[in-house]
Amino acid sequence: MGHRRPPDHWNERAKKDGYSARSAYKLEEIQRRFQVIPRNPRVVDLGCAPGSWTEYIARVTRHTGTVVGIDIEDVPGYRGQLLQESIFDVDPQRVLDILGGPADLVVSDMAPATTGTRFTDHVRQIELAEAGRALAEAVLRPGGNFVVKVFDGEDAPAFVLRMRKGYARAKRVKPEATRNKSVEFFMVGMGRKAPES
């Protein structure tokens, strides 16, 4: 029998504020600190289930802009255009076509189904983060922003370096709404550099 985590004040607050998950507050803090969400944006939300990041983006932008959500799970009532598929199968051109042009923001809260083995989970999560980074490179406009979850571990520093090379500014952040024992942090890439010709 799985043991459920006791609700904490973030869960209670999410329920009260009408968000589908506490993770909305992670993006809220990132937005408060770095202003990554522009007006009337084109957004890609990777690992979008259960929809809380898209819900938060909709509130910040007053429901303007276009959001494409990508997840292997179905997300009933999703507030954007949902592509139910693996990040490893996504066609960047299809995403661009749905958005109607390059994205202003790509966000990724993707995580693997965890095994409880820290190293295995870390490696699998870095693979997801790297796939997200590659998709962001394919769909983000120069100057666009990318927010991605990372599990800390031995492959994390190399991923952080790749982020720093691709963006004018890249910050490592652990939002307050992250569980105390969690190994996750977020990389916030601001101002995607134009690809070198």
Kinemage of the C-alpha trace (Angstrom):
@kinemage 1
@onewidth
@group {chain A} dominant
@subgroup {mainchain}
@vectorlist {calphas} color= white
{ca met a 1} P 0.000 0.000 0.000
{ca gly a 2} L 1.427 3.400 -1.029
{ca his a 3} L 1.673 6.020 1.655
{ca arg a 4} L 0.194 9.383 0.780
{ca arg a 5} L 1.926 12.578 1.775
{ca pro a 6} L -0.025 14.592 4.315
{ca pro a 7} L -1.442 17.796 2.845
{ca asp a 8} L 0.616 20.885 3.584
{ca his a 9} L -0.277 24.539 3.349
{ca trp a 10} L 0.711 24.694 -0.349
{ca asn a 11} L -1.816 21.957 -1.197
{ca glu a 12} L -4.484 23.670 0.887
{ca arg a 13} L -3.720 27.012 -0.749
{ca ala a 14} L -3.897 25.489 -4.249
{ca lys a 15} L -7.329 24.068 -3.472
{ca lys a 16} L -8.504 27.420 -2.145
{ca asp a 17} L -7.064 29.367 -5.106
{ca gly a 18} L -8.568 26.988 -7.664
{ca tyr a 19} L -5.318 25.499 -8.982
{ca ser a 20} L -5.141 21.816 -9.860
{ca ala a 21} L -1.771 21.424 -8.055
{ca arg a 22} L 0.637 23.146 -5.666
{ca ser a 23} L 3.200 23.390 -8.468
{ca ala a 24} L 1.486 26.615 -9.645
{ca tyr a 25} L 3.281 28.422 -6.806
{ca lys a 26} L 6.694 27.344 -8.107
{ca leu a 27} L 6.009 29.107 -11.392
{ca glu a 28} L 4.428 32.025 -9.533
{ca glu a 29} L 7.675 32.594 -7.600
{ca ile a 30} L 9.774 32.285 -10.769
{ca gln a 31} L 7.523 34.833 -12.494
{ca arg a 32} L 7.673 37.196 -9.515
{ca arg a 33} L 11.470 37.067 -9.494
{ca phe a 34} L 12.293 36.955 -13.205
{ca gln a 35} L 9.218 38.090 -15.212
{ca val a 36} L 9.523 35.205 -17.689
{ca ile a 37} L 5.906 35.368 -18.933
{ca pro a 38} L 5.407 38.174 -21.481
{ca arg a 39} L 2.103 39.718 -22.542
{ca asn a 40} L -0.021 37.840 -25.072
{ca pro a 41} L 2.535 35.023 -25.229
{ca arg a 42} L 2.959 31.895 -27.285
{ca val a 43} L 3.770 29.220 -24.685
{ca val a 44} L 4.721 25.532 -24.686
{ca asp a 45} L 4.014 23.704 -21.385
{ca leu a 46} L 5.959 20.412 -21.214
{ca gly a 47} L 4.719 17.801 -18.758
{ca cys a 48} L 1.584 19.924 -18.430
{ca ala a 49} L -0.565 17.490 -16.349
{ca pro a 50} L -2.544 18.264 -14.254
{ca gly a 51} L -2.610 21.757 -15.788
{ca ser a 52} L -1.628 24.096 -12.925
{ca trp a 53} L 1.188 25.893 -14.803
{ca thr a 54} L -1.114 26.619 -17.736
{ca glu a 55} L -3.783 27.780 -15.255
{ca tyr a 56} L -1.288 30.173 -13.673
{ca ile a 57} L -0.100 31.477 -17.072
{ca ala a 58} L -3.746 32.064 -18.073
{ca arg a 59} L -4.288 34.182 -14.947
{ca val a 60} L -1.112 36.230 -15.439
{ca thr a 61} L -1.890 36.932 -19.107
{ca arg a 62} L -5.650 37.385 -18.530
{ca his a 63} L -6.303 34.477 -20.887
{ca thr a 64} L -4.554 36.075 -23.852
{ca gly a 65} L -1.981 34.200 -25.890
{ca thr a 66} L -1.742 30.601 -27.043
{ca val a 67} L -0.610 27.576 -25.022
{ca val a 68} L 0.357 24.153 -26.338
{ca gly a 69} L 0.561 21.561 -23.562
{ca ile a 70} L 2.450 18.298 -24.048
{ca asp a 71} L 2.075 15.292 -21.758
{ca ile a 72} L 1.927 11.503 -22.001
{ca glu a 73} L -1.249 11.650 -19.868
{ca asp a 74} L -4.615 12.976 -20.932
{ca val a 75} L -5.482 16.219 -19.128
{ca pro a 76} L -9.281 16.550 -18.976
{ca gly a 77} L -10.433 20.164 -19.250
{ca tyr a 78} L -6.958 21.384 -20.253
{ca arg a 79} L -6.968 25.127 -20.956
{ca gly a 80} L -4.746 25.026 -24.020
{ca gln a 81} L -4.165 22.820 -27.051
{ca leu a 82} L -3.086 19.404 -25.704
{ca leu a 83} L -0.702 17.089 -27.524
{ca gln a 84} L -0.851 13.755 -25.722
{ca glu a 85} L 2.521 12.246 -26.568
{ca ser a 86} L 6.025 11.693 -25.270
{ca ile a 87} L 8.487 14.578 -25.418
{ca phe a 88} L 10.732 12.212 -27.387
{ca asp a 89} L 8.118 11.986 -30.184
{ca val a 90} L 7.171 15.674 -30.501
{ca asp a 91} L 7.506 17.262 -33.954
{ca pro a 92} L 8.729 20.852 -33.409
{ca gln a 93} L 7.140 22.001 -36.669
{ca arg a 94} L 3.735 20.809 -35.500
{ca val a 95} L 4.158 22.838 -32.297
{ca leu a 96} L 5.122 25.940 -34.308
{ca asp a 97} L 2.109 25.453 -36.593
{ca ile a 98} L -0.312 25.258 -33.646
{ca leu a 99} L 1.284 28.287 -31.952
{ca gly a 100} L 1.198 30.287 -35.190
{ca gly a 101} L 4.892 31.178 -34.893
{ca pro a 102} L 7.873 30.808 -32.557
{ca ala a 103} L 7.254 30.455 -28.822
{ca asp a 104} L 7.989 33.280 -26.376
{ca leu a 105} L 8.211 30.872 -23.440
{ca val a 106} L 8.752 27.150 -22.931
{ca val a 107} L 8.137 25.745 -19.432
{ca ser a 108} L 8.885 22.208 -18.322
{ca asp a 109} L 7.786 20.560 -15.080
{ca met a 110} L 8.489 17.094 -16.510
{ca ala a 111} L 9.563 14.305 -14.187
{ca pro a 112} L 9.820 10.548 -14.706
{ca ala a 113} L 7.765 7.997 -12.824
{ca thr a 114} L 10.222 7.721 -9.945
{ca thr a 115} L 11.742 4.379 -8.956
{ca gly a 116} L 13.027 5.414 -5.521
{ca thr a 117} L 16.592 4.857 -6.726
{ca arg a 118} L 18.036 8.346 -6.637
{ca phe a 119} L 20.660 7.921 -9.375
{ca thr a 120} L 18.254 6.197 -11.808
{ca asp a 121} L 15.621 8.876 -11.227
{ca his a 122} L 18.233 11.604 -11.708
{ca val a 123} L 19.475 10.170 -15.017
{ca arg a 124} L 15.939 9.703 -16.357
{ca gln a 125} L 14.916 13.194 -15.317
{ca ile a 126} L 18.008 14.781 -16.921
{ca glu a 127} L 17.058 12.969 -20.158
{ca leu a 128} L 13.634 14.630 -19.972
{ca ala a 129} L 15.144 18.037 -19.175
{ca glu a 130} L 17.562 17.654 -22.093
{ca ala a 131} L 14.718 16.707 -24.459
{ca gly a 132} L 12.877 19.805 -23.240
{ca arg a 133} L 15.954 21.963 -23.839
{ca ala a 134} L 16.299 20.593 -27.375
{ca leu a 135} L 12.632 21.313 -28.130
{ca ala a 136} L 13.001 24.823 -26.677
{ca glu a 137} L 15.937 25.411 -29.033
{ca ala a 138} L 13.745 24.335 -31.954
{ca val a 139} L 10.648 26.406 -31.132
{ca leu a 140} L 11.749 29.434 -29.033
{ca arg a 141} L 12.291 32.802 -30.655
{ca pro a 142} L 15.635 34.509 -30.012
{ca gly a 143} L 15.165 36.387 -26.727
{ca gly a 144} L 12.583 33.859 -25.501
{ca asn a 145} L 12.631 32.225 -22.064
{ca phe a 146} L 12.849 28.612 -20.867
{ca val a 147} L 12.036 27.278 -17.379
{ca val a 148} L 12.907 23.630 -16.695
{ca lys a 149} L 12.808 21.273 -13.718
{ca val a 150} L 16.069 19.439 -12.954
{ca phe a 151} L 16.805 16.692 -10.406
{ca asp a 152} L 20.123 17.437 -8.715
{ca gly a 153} L 22.889 14.877 -9.105
{ca glu a 154} L 26.118 14.217 -10.960
{ca asp a 155} L 24.789 15.099 -14.446
{ca ala a 156} L 23.143 18.356 -13.307
{ca pro a 157} L 26.237 20.652 -13.534
{ca ala a 158} L 26.771 19.791 -17.219
{ca phe a 159} L 23.099 20.520 -17.914
{ca val a 160} L 23.387 23.871 -16.087
{ca leu a 161} L 26.414 24.737 -18.263
{ca arg a 162} L 24.488 23.942 -21.457
{ca met a 163} L 21.716 26.254 -20.264
{ca arg a 164} L 24.208 29.048 -19.530
{ca lys a 165} L 25.639 28.764 -23.050
{ca gly a 166} L 22.223 29.017 -24.697
{ca tyr a 167} L 20.730 31.991 -22.802
{ca ala a 168} L 21.815 35.541 -21.996
{ca arg a 169} L 21.065 34.831 -18.318
{ca ala a 170} L 20.501 31.467 -16.620
{ca lys a 171} L 19.618 31.136 -12.948
{ca arg a 172} L 19.333 28.113 -10.690
{ca val a 173} L 16.269 28.418 -8.433
{ca lys a 174} L 14.642 26.297 -5.716
{ca pro a 175} L 11.170 27.803 -5.158
{ca glu a 176} L 9.692 27.874 -1.658
{ca ala a 177} L 6.830 25.579 -2.719
{ca thr a 178} L 9.338 22.773 -3.432
{ca arg a 179} L 9.134 20.022 -0.808
{ca asn a 180} L 11.987 20.192 1.709
{ca lys a 181} L 13.357 16.724 0.930
{ca ser a 182} L 13.034 17.140 -2.850
{ca val a 183} L 16.164 17.028 -5.041
{ca glu a 184} L 14.486 19.194 -7.676
{ca phe a 185} L 15.474 22.692 -8.690
{ca phe a 186} L 14.647 24.814 -11.728
{ca met a 187} L 16.843 26.394 -14.353
{ca val a 188} L 15.468 29.680 -15.635
{ca gly a 189} L 16.962 30.605 -19.016
{ca met a 190} L 16.246 34.198 -20.044
{ca gly a 191} L 16.968 35.657 -23.463
{ca arg a 192} L 17.619 32.697 -25.730
{ca lys a 193} L 20.696 33.409 -27.825
{ca ala a 194} L 20.218 33.351 -31.585
{ca pro a 195} L 21.759 30.239 -33.120
{ca glu a 196} L 25.186 30.817 -34.594
{ca ser a 197} L 25.097 30.645 -38.385
